[in-house]
Amino acid sequence: MKAEAAVRPAEPASSASIPLTGNEAIARGAWEAGVRVGVAYPGTPSTEVLENLSDYAPSEIYTQWATNEKTALDMAIGASFAGVRSMTSMKHVGLNVAADPLMSQAYIGVNGGLVVVVCDDPGIHSSQTEQDTRLFARFAGVPVLEPSDAQEALEYTRLAFQLSEDFDTPVILRSTTRLSHTRSSVAVGERVEQAPKGFIEDPQKTVIIPANARRLHPKVVAREAAVARYFEGSGIHRWEKGDRKFGVVTHGTAYLYVKEIVPEVSILKLGSSYPLAENTIREFAASVDRLIVCEELEPFLETEIKALGLAAEGKSLFPRCGELSPELVREGFAKAGLVEAAPVTLNETVENMARPPVLCPGCPHTASYLALRGLGARVTGDIGCYTLAAVDPLRSIDTTVCMGASIGNAVGIALSGTEKRPIVATIGDSTFLHSGIPPLIDAVYNDVNITVVILDNHITAMTGGQDHAGTGRGMRGEPTYQVNYEQMCRAAGVDWIRTADPYEVGKMYQTLREAIVHKGVSVVICSRPCVLDPVRIKGAPLEVKAAGCVACQSCMNLGCPSITWSDETYEGRNKVKIDPTTCIGCTLCAQVCLSDCIQPVTA
Ligand SMILES: Cc1ncc(C[n+]2csc(CCOP(=O)(O)OP(=O)(O)O)c2C)c(N)n1
């Protein structure tokens, strides 16, 4: 072990300490490091990184939402080529989308420092999968830094820019939901401006044709050893000496759980899992009788440590799937015989109280899916608030894979020739721009019979209401060009396009019916702003005139959370009532009511 001091920012932090979440600390660290360009596509738990970066002065940092994670990384790479520090941030699945430029840039390297913030979501709080970005870092040959708390998030972000320039590589800064969204006290520093270097003409480095790539690949391999050596001398890996009977290798937020549950053991806290701290790990292993690896998600360190020929225990004690917690870590150490097993945990109690998520009262997506169910369509879905239409009571989505998949999936179903029902792809506006346009081109190119429904609520609602290229506003609210979906679909070759208002249930149903009988590709743009954005829309609420309610329960099929059962009954069935405090007066329930008993509230 070379050094025991934690890695500190290149410039001394000022004496000021402020409470920051992990994401706020990352943004602060980037600002202090002199970042000039920040671009991202939103995704929980990473969204607030760019949102916080955009709170700094536009004269210091240019920030903007990108159309997807690949274009975001491409733009950040462009800024790095031009000699300024740049950063992009995304959720773990965003890196799947941005993988192509990342793999190339690992060969090319950087001019201005380039940091890719990736926030993993162990426990799948709000994602389609659970992924461990450390595997991606090793796959790409790109160093990954793994802060445990907000202070480290700030310091490692600064370090990441420095490393990027010193070792000519993009650097991944990996966070997780727990770190990104947890607030703690952080000692902050000042911004250190970096003089822009300008574009360096060096096509043998910046043009990745086979002849150059063959030369650059060995550079990536050699860099792995060089960065590992640097890490071992930098103090980023912290060895906390304790009981020599047990040594625990850990990382990220798992370190905090280990400290809480078994504070007396020897701990090797790795600030980075790739490149591996081989020498430090060997030394640490030799100093303890029993080596335990406590890591979240994949057995990344455990596998590497065993490959070094060292005996270690890891996933035999701790789960490989899901988020770690103090309770699960205690359970693991109890299995290892270090601590007593725990009594009933808070987690179990909370999980037993799980409440299924629902669309908001007045959500415009509700009526679109109600209509599609009525039409008996085979519906491919996508990722967004509207994915909730897959569950009761709307239950009108048959497939959901990943962002942008709905249209391609629908084309594939049509090409199979087995589907008798009308095939409808449903996709949100932000998702359509993210990755829905190429498959729409494929749909026309393959001349299939499908309908594409663009659920245009004028915002990226799922992640908290971010603007995008279809809203006509940039991330600081500045007016900018607004994509015209109709023109875009026409340019892809679609000749049957209609716009419908999902608050006019009858008309919209009729439009969708016409769309599905059209031969070829048809597009319906269901246009109506999200009820929560930009300000919460609230009209006069509705009420059920109980005397007229025949308990037909048609309104219940909307799944509106403002509609609940009443104690009154009609022919043995419960009537319904509406909560006037949450009702936004969209009138969808009144439109589907068979007995006309839902009316505006009268004083
Ligand atoms: C590759 C990827 N990037 C980001 C996300 C996070 N995310 C989930 S849905 C979504 C967009 C939702 O917006 P939109 O399609 O307009 O639907 P809405 O939620 O507004 O109904 C985003 C950014 C993700 N799941 N996958």
Ligand as a Chemical Component Dictionary entry (heavy atoms), coordinates in Angstrom:
data_LIG
# 
_chem_comp.id                   LIG 
_chem_comp.type                 NON-POLYMER 
_chem_comp.pdbx_formal_charge   1 
_chem_comp.three_letter_code    LIG 
# 
loop_
_chem_comp_atom.comp_id 
_chem_comp_atom.atom_id 
_chem_comp_atom.alt_atom_id 
_chem_comp_atom.type_symbol 
_chem_comp_atom.charge 
_chem_comp_atom.model_Cartn_x 
_chem_comp_atom.model_Cartn_y 
_chem_comp_atom.model_Cartn_z 
_chem_comp_atom.pdbx_ordinal 
LIG C1  C1  C 0 -31.861 4.523  -22.746 1  
LIG C2  C2  C 0 -32.728 5.203  -21.737 2  
LIG N1  N1  N 0 -32.531 6.509  -21.495 3  
LIG C3  C3  C 0 -33.311 7.157  -20.591 4  
LIG C4  C4  C 0 -34.282 6.483  -19.914 5  
LIG C5  C5  C 0 -35.135 7.215  -18.876 6  
LIG N2  N2  N 1 -36.453 7.462  -19.447 7  
LIG C6  C6  C 0 -37.474 6.609  -19.284 8  
LIG S1  S1  S 0 -38.792 7.039  -20.178 9  
LIG C7  C7  C 0 -38.067 8.421  -20.757 10 
LIG C8  C8  C 0 -38.751 9.367  -21.706 11 
LIG C9  C9  C 0 -40.159 9.582  -21.391 12 
LIG O1  O1  O 0 -40.652 10.643 -22.159 13 
LIG P1  P1  P 0 -41.775 10.449 -23.227 14 
LIG O2  O2  O 0 -41.411 9.387  -24.201 15 
LIG O3  O3  O 0 -42.092 11.774 -23.807 16 
LIG O4  O4  O 0 -42.998 9.886  -22.392 17 
LIG P2  P2  P 0 -43.760 10.549 -21.120 18 
LIG O5  O5  O 0 -43.086 10.029 -19.899 19 
LIG O6  O6  O 0 -43.670 12.028 -21.272 20 
LIG O7  O7  O 0 -45.143 10.061 -21.207 21 
LIG C10 C10 C 0 -36.786 8.522  -20.258 22 
LIG C11 C11 C 0 -35.900 9.628  -20.554 23 
LIG C12 C12 C 0 -34.436 5.103  -20.192 24 
LIG N3  N3  N 0 -35.341 4.361  -19.570 25 
LIG N4  N4  N 0 -33.658 4.500  -21.111 26 
# 
loop_
_chem_comp_bond.comp_id 
_chem_comp_bond.atom_id_1 
_chem_comp_bond.atom_id_2 
_chem_comp_bond.value_order 
_chem_comp_bond.pdbx_ordinal 
LIG C1  C2  SING 1  
LIG C2  N1  SING 2  
LIG C2  N4  DOUB 3  
LIG N1  C3  DOUB 4  
LIG C3  C4  SING 5  
LIG C4  C5  SING 6  
LIG C4  C12 DOUB 7  
LIG C5  N2  SING 8  
LIG N2  C6  DOUB 9  
LIG N2  C10 SING 10 
LIG C6  S1  SING 11 
LIG S1  C7  SING 12 
LIG C7  C8  SING 13 
LIG C7  C10 DOUB 14 
LIG C8  C9  SING 15 
LIG C9  O1  SING 16 
LIG O1  P1  SING 17 
LIG P1  O2  DOUB 18 
LIG P1  O3  SING 19 
LIG P1  O4  SING 20 
LIG O4  P2  SING 21 
LIG P2  O5  DOUB 22 
LIG P2  O6  SING 23 
LIG P2  O7  SING 24 
LIG C10 C11 SING 25 
LIG C12 N3  SING 26 
LIG C12 N4  SING 27 
# 
